[in-house]
């Protein structure tokens, strides 16, 4: 019979090759042999999250943190993602506490030769995880806990801490800047939100230009950035972000729709027309899937905004012609 370690290694290989259901079978066999192995429980919890089995993921991760409350920070932050409200905040805070302890230990090792270089990389990862958790707490106070008496103040504290991750002498991480933009939008401070988002766009563009895949925020994060830019009426920057996303996923109807809206509002009728025409061609296909068709109402909105832009451009052209005649 294979050992739990051997089964876990086979599961990890399946995860690497995107065979997630098969990976779960191997992990379940490993857990049957070692049901209180927290490393296994944490790995299974993360896998179940990828498989959208939130109920079982919560049960597995809760067992892990009950067995080792001061063990893996990720078990706590993953629980934070899965749970809501005050309970989620408590989970994130526990994870942040463990990460802060790790952060302090890594800082002491960063000056020790080759080991220091590895410690600096680990420190960077720890800081990113701290920032992500603080940003998640801020989001909870803008959503689940928005009616709490101190919600705005608590959100502000989380954002301020996120902006300072890594030290006051360093540029804030993009997750912190985006959390800040979200808060400023909720406070009806669009100018401040736009300033924060411009810094996010700068980070994205720098990573794209340098080919820095690891430094590039996730696809989901950048899509949210584009939506927020449209919300604060910074359509040109939204177009810039969406163009890079479409290079990675050109058949994504949401990205096409957002690009059409942003382009229309930025006065780029040709780009907006391209996105609308793409969608209409998809609808003409006999095998057009439902996930494409469900964007029909959204693209109708895009077509209306494009039509208004084209009408405006036509009027401007007539005005210019009249001025030339005179």
Secondary structure, 3 states (H helix, E strand, C coil): CCCHHHHHHHHHHHHHCCCHHHHHHHHHHHHHHCCCCHHHHHHHHHHHHHCCCHHHHHHHHHHHHHHCCCCCHHHHHHHHHHCCHHHHHHHHHHHHHHHHHHHHHHHHHCCCHHHHHHHHHHHHHHHHHHHHHHHHHHHHHHCCCCCCCCHHHHHHHHHHHHHCCCCCCCCCCHHHHHHHHHHHHHCCCHHHHHHHHHHHHHHHHHHHHHCCCCCCCCHHHHHHHHHHHHHCCCHHHHHHHHHHHHHHCCCCHHHHHHHHHHHHHCCCHHHHHHHHHHHHHHHHCCCCCHHHHCCHHHHHHHHHHHHHHHHHHHHHHHHHHHHHHC
